[in-house]
Amino acid sequence: DDNGNVVNNDKPIDLSNITLPKVPTNDEPSCKIVFKLPTGVRFQRKFPPSYTVQSLFDFIMLQSFEKTQVHPGKFGLSISHPRKILTDTSETLQDAGLFPSALIHIFDKE
């Protein structure tokens, strides 16, 4: 909409309150996350292992639609081995088994 909100099923998603963790330095523990889009395109970012799964969703929502081709609020995240859809957004990245690295599949929920 005109206020910078992304509309999802007529409910705006306010992206202005989302903040991402700083990228860990090389000497800090980090989770190297590779995101794979439905188109096959991949991109990556490092996250502190103490951050939650919600930070992954936030990161994707802050990317431009042109880059991801997914709509905020209309996508899910999963890992392949073992196959698991990431639904507990309060779980830390380490507890979710994403430390030290993981490939995250982004999929359309529609």
ABEGO torsion letter per residue (X at the ends): XAAGBBBBGGBBBBAAABBBBBBBBAABBBBBBBBBBAAGBBBBBBBBAABBAAAAAAAAAABBAAAAGBBBGABBBBBAOBBBBBABAABBAAAAGAOABBBBBBBBAX
